[in-house]
Amino acid sequence: MTSSHASSARLTLLVLAVGGNVSQGILKALKRSSLSCRIIGTDLSELQMGLYTVDRGVLAPHASEPGFEEWLVDLCLKEDVDAVLSGCEPVLRVLAEIRERVESRTKAKCIVCSPEIWRRFDDKLLGCAWLKEQGFDYPDFAAMEDDAEVERLVSGHGYPLLAKPRIGGGSTGIVRVGDDADLAYVRKREGYLLQEYLTGKEKEFTIGCFSDRDGYLRGSIVFHRTLLAGTSYRITAGAFPEVRSMAEAIVRRTGITGPCNLQFRLTERGPVCFEVNPRFSGTTPIRAAFGFNEVEAALRHFVLGEEGIDLPDVTEGIALRYWNELYVPVEARDQLLAEGSIDPSVFPGIITEPYGGI
């Protein structure tokens, strides 16, 4: 990454929902950055490991609760927060809507896209409709409640088809529709989308793009991936020009600023985009390990005001994921419950399991 100048300022960062894998990925990317940071992490439950790996862990209300905005403003003022980040979709859904109010009442910058862009791509039906309208290849689709469109999809593509929640992530709630009985079953569910079943499961890609405040694309990185329970667990970076060029064209057309993650299948008819996520993603820490640190880029550009934030062109690298453990003293958990926050550094018993010398 290049920038017009380096900053030695120490940032106070608030990372929301650190129990989730994407927010934990943000923490990992921050650890790899050259920025000096004090990190406050929040989550709903005292049994979320991210709370014990930051400089201060804080219990939080659910983002959908009426008092969430006031709680967030109060915390930003109390801790003198410079930026608010998260990888949790339910949190980002709310943060996009309240961003301007939070920024007007505090000095914190909220690293989240505009509410208009969030609404468009948070709803997979609206996202597919936008891809169709813009002339990009997309999986054919129908709203589950639209009988005529569902019939057209079944007649035109046959089975299998794919049913997924219009709003949701991490492959949660996705159903493979193999026959009329499966279709009758999923049609009982509210808020579902029916899609063409894309071939080429072994050719799935996740692409990270970063754009500046003017919507100018500052870098992209492409991973071929293998999924396990909806998460990328075998990743290979490569040039993949056919996929990259379409992903970059989509991002330029969206007007998204900051991070964006796109998901593709490479099919017989070419690359097909089936998801656009205007946020950090589950592979954010792997991108950072390969030198494409979009979290650091976002902070340098949107918070510190640095210009010329160009991310490197990464075309090789392999990452394999595995489980690990964090051991937390009962006393640390009890303090978090009693006081609502914790300084993990005073508990030397918080340790990560060493694994294979890593």
C-alpha positions as CSV (number, residue, x, y, z in Angstrom):
1,M,0.0,0.0,0.0
2,T,1.2,3.5,-0.8
3,S,0.1,6.7,0.7
4,S,1.0,10.4,0.5
5,H,2.3,10.4,4.0
6,A,2.5,8.1,7.0
7,S,0.8,8.9,10.2
8,S,2.1,8.2,13.7
9,A,-1.3,9.1,15.3
10,R,-2.7,6.5,17.7
11,L,-6.2,5.7,16.8
12,T,-8.9,4.5,19.1
13,L,-11.1,2.0,17.2
14,L,-14.4,0.5,18.1
15,V,-15.0,-2.9,16.5
16,L,-18.6,-4.1,16.9
17,A,-19.7,-7.7,17.1
18,V,-16.2,-9.2,17.7
19,G,-17.8,-12.6,18.3
20,G,-18.3,-13.0,14.5
21,N,-15.7,-14.2,12.1
22,V,-15.6,-11.1,9.9
23,S,-15.1,-8.7,12.8
24,Q,-12.4,-11.1,14.2
25,G,-10.9,-10.8,10.7
26,I,-10.9,-7.0,11.1
27,L,-9.0,-7.5,14.4
28,K,-6.4,-9.7,12.6
29,A,-5.9,-7.2,9.8
30,L,-5.4,-4.4,12.4
31,K,-2.7,-6.5,14.1
32,R,-0.9,-6.7,10.7
33,S,-1.2,-3.0,10.0
34,S,1.5,-0.4,10.6
35,L,-1.0,1.8,12.5
36,S,-0.9,2.4,16.2
37,C,-4.3,1.4,17.6
38,R,-6.2,1.0,20.8
39,I,-9.0,-1.4,20.1
40,I,-12.3,-1.6,21.9
41,G,-14.4,-4.7,21.0
42,T,-18.0,-5.2,21.7
43,D,-20.5,-8.1,21.6
44,L,-23.8,-9.3,23.0
45,S,-22.5,-12.3,25.0
46,E,-19.7,-12.7,27.5
47,L,-18.8,-15.9,25.8
48,Q,-17.4,-14.4,22.6
49,M,-13.7,-14.8,22.2
50,G,-13.1,-11.4,20.5
51,L,-13.9,-9.6,23.8
52,Y,-10.8,-11.2,25.4
53,T,-8.4,-10.4,22.6
54,V,-8.8,-6.6,22.4
55,D,-7.6,-3.7,24.6
56,R,-11.0,-3.4,26.2
57,G,-14.0,-5.7,25.8
58,V,-17.5,-4.3,26.3
59,L,-20.9,-5.9,26.4
60,A,-23.3,-4.4,23.9
61,P,-27.1,-4.2,23.3
62,H,-28.5,-5.7,20.1
63,A,-28.3,-3.3,17.2
64,S,-32.0,-3.6,16.7
65,E,-32.8,-2.4,20.2
66,P,-34.2,1.2,20.4
67,G,-31.4,2.4,22.7
68,F,-28.5,1.1,20.5
69,E,-27.8,4.5,18.8
70,E,-27.6,6.3,22.2
71,W,-25.4,3.5,23.6
72,L,-23.1,3.8,20.6
73,V,-22.8,7.6,20.8
74,D,-22.1,7.5,24.5
75,L,-19.4,4.9,24.1
76,C,-17.8,6.8,21.3
77,L,-17.7,10.0,23.4
78,K,-16.5,8.2,26.6
79,E,-13.7,6.4,24.8
80,D,-12.8,9.2,22.3
81,V,-13.4,6.8,19.4
82,D,-11.9,7.7,16.0
83,A,-13.6,5.0,13.9
84,V,-16.3,2.4,14.2
85,L,-16.0,-0.8,12.2
86,S,-17.9,-4.1,12.0
87,G,-18.2,-7.2,9.8
88,C,-21.6,-8.2,11.3
89,E,-24.5,-7.7,8.8
90,P,-27.3,-7.0,11.4
91,V,-25.0,-4.4,12.9
92,L,-24.0,-2.8,9.6
93,R,-27.6,-2.7,8.6
94,V,-28.3,-0.4,11.5
95,L,-25.0,1.4,11.3
96,A,-25.6,2.5,7.7
97,E,-28.9,4.1,8.7
98,I,-27.5,6.0,11.7
99,R,-24.1,6.8,10.4
100,E,-24.6,10.5,9.7
101,R,-26.2,11.1,13.1
102,V,-23.4,9.3,14.9
103,E,-20.7,11.2,13.0
104,S,-22.4,14.5,13.7
105,R,-22.5,13.9,17.4
106,T,-19.0,12.3,17.8
107,K,-15.6,12.6,16.1
108,A,-15.9,8.9,15.0
109,K,-16.0,7.9,11.4
110,C,-18.3,5.0,10.7
111,I,-16.7,2.7,8.1
112,V,-19.9,1.6,6.3
113,C,-21.5,2.4,3.0
114,S,-24.5,4.6,2.3
115,P,-27.9,3.3,3.5
116,E,-29.1,3.3,-0.1
117,I,-26.3,1.0,-1.3
118,W,-26.6,-1.2,1.8
119,R,-30.4,-1.7,1.2
120,R,-29.8,-2.6,-2.4
121,F,-27.3,-5.3,-1.8
122,D,-28.4,-6.5,1.6
123,D,-31.6,-7.8,-0.2
124,K,-30.5,-10.5,-2.6
125,L,-33.6,-10.0,-4.8
126,L,-32.8,-6.3,-5.2
127,G,-29.1,-7.1,-5.8
128,C,-29.9,-9.6,-8.6
129,A,-32.3,-7.2,-10.1
130,W,-29.6,-4.5,-10.2
131,L,-27.1,-6.8,-11.8
132,K,-29.7,-7.7,-14.4
133,E,-30.6,-4.0,-15.0
134,Q,-26.9,-3.1,-15.4
135,G,-26.3,-5.9,-18.0
136,F,-24.0,-8.1,-15.8
137,D,-24.4,-11.9,-15.8
138,Y,-26.4,-13.1,-12.8
139,P,-28.2,-16.2,-11.7
140,D,-31.7,-16.2,-13.0
141,F,-34.1,-15.5,-10.1
142,A,-37.7,-15.1,-8.9
143,A,-39.3,-13.8,-5.7
144,M,-40.8,-16.8,-4.0
145,E,-44.2,-15.1,-3.8
146,D,-44.4,-14.4,-7.5
147,D,-46.1,-17.5,-8.9
148,A,-45.6,-16.6,-12.5
149,E,-41.9,-16.0,-12.1
150,V,-41.4,-19.1,-10.1
151,E,-43.1,-21.1,-12.8
152,R,-41.0,-19.5,-15.5
153,L,-37.8,-20.4,-13.5
154,V,-38.8,-24.0,-13.0
155,S,-39.9,-24.4,-16.6
156,G,-36.8,-22.7,-18.0
157,H,-34.1,-24.3,-15.9
158,G,-35.6,-27.4,-14.3
159,Y,-34.3,-28.8,-11.1
160,P,-32.2,-28.4,-9.0
161,L,-32.8,-24.8,-8.1
162,L,-31.5,-22.8,-5.1
163,A,-33.7,-21.1,-2.4
164,K,-32.1,-18.6,-0.1
165,P,-33.3,-15.9,2.3
166,R,-33.4,-12.5,0.6
167,I,-31.7,-11.1,3.7
168,G,-29.0,-13.1,5.4
169,G,-25.5,-14.4,5.0
170,G,-23.0,-17.2,5.6
171,S,-25.1,-19.7,3.6
172,T,-27.6,-19.7,6.5
173,G,-31.0,-21.0,5.4
174,I,-30.0,-22.0,1.9
175,V,-32.0,-24.9,0.5
176,R,-31.3,-27.0,-2.6
177,V,-34.6,-27.5,-4.3
178,G,-34.5,-30.8,-6.1
179,D,-38.2,-31.4,-7.0
180,D,-41.8,-30.2,-6.7
181,A,-42.0,-31.4,-3.1
182,D,-38.9,-29.4,-2.1
183,L,-40.4,-26.3,-3.8
184,A,-43.7,-26.7,-2.0
185,Y,-41.7,-26.9,1.3
186,V,-39.6,-23.8,0.7
187,R,-42.6,-21.8,-0.6
188,K,-44.0,-21.8,2.9
189,R,-41.0,-19.7,4.1
190,E,-41.4,-15.9,4.1
191,G,-38.8,-13.6,2.5
192,Y,-37.2,-16.2,0.2
193,L,-35.6,-15.9,-3.2
194,L,-35.5,-18.7,-5.8
195,Q,-32.5,-18.9,-8.1
196,E,-31.0,-20.8,-10.9
197,Y,-28.6,-23.4,-9.7
198,L,-25.2,-22.4,-11.0
199,T,-22.8,-25.1,-12.2
200,G,-19.1,-25.1,-11.5
201,K,-19.1,-25.5,-7.7
202,E,-15.4,-26.2,-7.9
203,K,-14.9,-22.9,-9.6
204,E,-16.1,-20.5,-6.9
205,F,-14.3,-17.2,-6.4
206,T,-14.4,-14.4,-3.8
207,I,-13.1,-11.0,-4.8
208,G,-12.2,-8.1,-2.6
209,C,-12.2,-4.5,-4.0
210,F,-11.4,-1.2,-2.3
211,S,-12.5,2.2,-3.6
212,D,-11.8,5.7,-2.3
213,R,-14.3,8.3,-1.2
214,D,-14.8,9.4,-4.9
215,G,-15.6,5.8,-5.9
216,Y,-12.2,5.3,-7.7
217,L,-11.1,1.7,-7.5
218,R,-7.8,1.5,-5.7
219,G,-7.2,-2.3,-5.8
220,S,-8.7,-5.7,-6.2
221,I,-7.7,-9.3,-5.2
222,V,-9.2,-12.6,-6.3
223,F,-9.3,-15.8,-4.4
224,H,-10.4,-19.2,-5.7
225,R,-12.0,-20.8,-2.7
226,T,-13.4,-24.1,-1.3
227,L,-16.2,-23.7,1.2
228,L,-17.0,-25.5,4.5
229,A,-20.2,-24.6,6.3
230,G,-20.5,-21.4,4.2
231,T,-16.9,-20.2,5.0
232,S,-13.9,-20.1,2.8
233,Y,-11.4,-22.6,4.2
234,R,-9.1,-23.3,1.3
235,I,-8.0,-20.2,-0.6
236,T,-5.7,-19.7,-3.5
237,A,-4.9,-16.2,-4.8
238,G,-4.4,-15.8,-8.5
239,A,-4.8,-13.4,-11.4
240,F,-8.0,-14.9,-12.8
241,P,-8.4,-12.0,-15.2
242,E,-11.9,-13.0,-16.5
243,V,-13.4,-12.9,-13.0
244,R,-11.4,-9.8,-11.9
245,S,-12.4,-7.6,-14.8
246,M,-16.1,-8.3,-14.3
247,A,-15.8,-7.7,-10.5
248,E,-14.0,-4.4,-11.0
249,A,-16.6,-3.3,-13.6
250,I,-19.5,-4.1,-11.2
251,V,-17.8,-2.2,-8.3
252,R,-17.2,0.9,-10.5
253,R,-20.8,0.9,-11.5
254,T,-22.2,0.6,-8.0
255,G,-20.6,3.7,-6.6
256,I,-19.5,1.8,-3.5
257,T,-16.8,3.5,-1.4
258,G,-14.5,1.6,0.9
259,P,-14.4,-2.2,1.0
260,C,-16.6,-4.5,-1.2
261,N,-16.7,-8.3,-1.5
262,L,-18.1,-10.1,-4.5
263,Q,-18.8,-13.8,-5.0
264,F,-18.7,-15.5,-8.4
265,R,-19.0,-18.8,-10.1
266,L,-17.1,-19.5,-13.3
267,T,-19.6,-21.4,-15.4
268,E,-19.8,-22.7,-19.0
269,R,-21.2,-19.3,-20.0
270,G,-18.5,-17.4,-18.2
271,P,-18.2,-15.6,-14.8
272,V,-21.5,-15.1,-13.0
273,C,-21.8,-12.8,-10.0
274,F,-24.2,-14.1,-7.4
275,E,-23.5,-11.7,-4.5
276,V,-22.3,-8.2,-3.9
277,N,-21.4,-7.4,-0.2
278,P,-20.4,-3.7,0.4
279,R,-18.4,-4.5,3.5
280,F,-15.3,-6.3,4.8
281,S,-15.6,-10.1,4.4
282,G,-14.5,-13.4,5.9
283,T,-11.3,-13.4,3.9
284,T,-10.3,-9.9,4.9
285,P,-7.5,-11.2,7.3
286,I,-6.1,-13.5,4.5
287,R,-6.0,-10.5,2.1
288,A,-4.1,-8.6,4.8
289,A,-1.6,-11.4,5.3
290,F,-1.0,-11.3,1.5
291,G,-0.4,-7.5,1.7
292,F,-3.8,-6.3,0.6
293,N,-4.9,-4.7,3.9
294,E,-8.2,-3.1,3.2
295,V,-8.8,-2.3,6.9
296,E,-5.7,-0.3,7.1
297,A,-6.5,1.4,3.8
298,A,-9.9,2.4,5.0
299,L,-8.5,3.9,8.2
300,R,-5.7,5.8,6.4
301,H,-8.1,7.2,3.8
302,F,-11.4,7.8,5.5
303,V,-10.1,8.6,9.0
304,L,-6.6,10.0,8.6
305,G,-7.4,11.7,5.3
306,E,-4.5,10.2,3.4
307,E,-4.7,10.2,-0.4
308,G,-3.2,7.9,-3.0
309,I,-4.2,4.7,-1.2
310,D,-3.3,2.1,-3.7
311,L,-3.4,-1.6,-2.7
312,P,-0.9,-4.1,-4.2
313,D,-1.7,-6.4,-7.0
314,V,-1.6,-9.9,-5.4
315,T,-1.6,-12.9,-7.8
316,E,-0.3,-15.7,-5.7
317,G,-0.7,-17.2,-2.2
318,I,-2.3,-20.1,-0.4
319,A,-4.2,-20.1,2.9
320,L,-5.7,-23.1,4.8
321,R,-7.9,-22.5,7.8
322,Y,-8.2,-24.4,11.0
323,W,-9.9,-24.3,14.4
324,N,-8.1,-23.0,17.5
325,E,-9.0,-22.4,21.1
326,L,-8.9,-19.4,23.5
327,Y,-8.8,-20.2,27.3
328,V,-10.4,-17.6,29.5
329,P,-10.2,-17.5,33.3
330,V,-13.6,-17.7,35.0
331,E,-12.7,-14.5,36.9
332,A,-12.3,-12.6,33.6
333,R,-15.8,-13.7,32.5
334,D,-17.3,-12.8,35.9
335,Q,-15.8,-9.3,35.8
336,L,-17.2,-8.7,32.3
337,L,-20.6,-9.8,33.5
338,A,-20.5,-7.7,36.7
339,E,-19.0,-4.5,35.2
340,G,-20.0,-4.7,31.5
341,S,-16.4,-4.3,30.3
342,I,-13.0,-5.8,30.8
343,D,-9.3,-5.1,30.3
344,P,-8.0,-8.5,29.2
345,S,-4.4,-7.5,29.8
346,V,-4.9,-7.8,33.6
347,F,-5.7,-11.5,33.2
348,P,-2.5,-13.4,32.1
349,G,-4.5,-16.6,32.1
350,I,-6.2,-15.6,28.8
351,I,-4.2,-17.7,26.3
352,T,-4.5,-19.0,22.8
353,E,-3.7,-22.7,22.3
354,P,-0.4,-23.1,20.4
355,Y,-0.7,-25.2,17.4
356,G,2.0,-26.9,15.4
357,G,4.5,-24.2,16.3
358,I,2.3,-21.5,14.8
